[in-house]
Amino acid sequence: RPTGEGEPPRPRRTEIMASQSAHISSNKRFLIFFDFDETVVDETSDDMVVQAVPGQYLPGWLKDTYQPGHYNEYMQRVLAYLAEQGVTESDIRTVMEKLPATPGMLALLQFLRNQHDFEVVLVSDANTFFIESWLRRTGVRQLFNRVFTNPATFNKDGRLVMRPFHSHDCARCPDNMCKQVIVRDYVARRVQEKGRPYQRVFYVGDGANDFCPGLVLGARDVVFPRRDFPMHRLITETHEAMPGEFKAITVPWVSAEEVVQRLRKLVAE
């Protein structure tokens, strides 16, 4: 058949190319990671889900089963208890949808929606159902290229079953998730796909498990720890005890509006 015969009409081909270009982020120069609990939302979703339980509290025997480093297994027991108490998928979604954003966070997410140079990724030790419920209700799900978190789905009995995200060898992190492994692997894969490095990588977080991924960032990268939260304290302690160990520029924030201000300056460079 002669070349060109049977090709789709030009408008259709243009549409395809336009839709493809909308999904390809190879031209993006910046990569920004977000934690979820107490970073994007101003609460810990695992704690707030208790509001769905009659009486809004967990019995002492259940709380006593928690062991440090094994929080994921503990939450699996909590979710099983919720199902036993008659808590439904709708009940849990309602609680998650009402989680308040941290100060200035909606402005930061809106800023990123208007930028074409940012690839936005979420890395959280919560779970897919909690996070997706909030992101979709808030209308920001499409902003995030990827969401890395513990998978969670409802089984036939109506129980939300959560599984560990992965296994790893990091002694610093809980056994179900090391965010450093996720960040390192994602950056390496995307750089390989793009054929060039990012101009800068950013990380916005608050918790102790957000400190670990910060250790793999370079001197041009920027971490935004929530001021006076565990991530910020660990960075400060590391600078004092092992100067040079933590290389990324550190910009603490109280309101995410401060993150917007710094990003505006860096994008303009």
Salt bridges, closest charged atoms under 4 A:
GLU7 OE1 - ARG13 NH1 2.83
GLU15 OE1 - ARG12 NH1 3.77
ASP35 OD1 - LYS179 NZ 2.89
ASP42 OD1 - ARG226 NH2 2.68
GLU73 OE2 - HIS70 ND1 3.14
GLU89 OE2 - ARG93 NH2 2.89
ASP117 OD2 - ARG29 NH2 2.74
GLU119 OE2 - ARG190 NE 2.77
GLU132 OE1 - ARG136 NH2 3.10
GLU132 OE1 - ARG141 NE 2.89
ASP175 OD2 - HIS70 ND1 2.92
ASP185 OD1 - ARG184 NE 3.85
GLU193 OE2 - ARG189 NH1 3.01
GLU193 OE1 - ARG190 NH1 2.48
ASP210 OD1 - LYS179 NZ 2.76
ASP228 OD1 - HIS232 ND1 3.98
GLU269 OE1 - ARG200 NH2 2.89
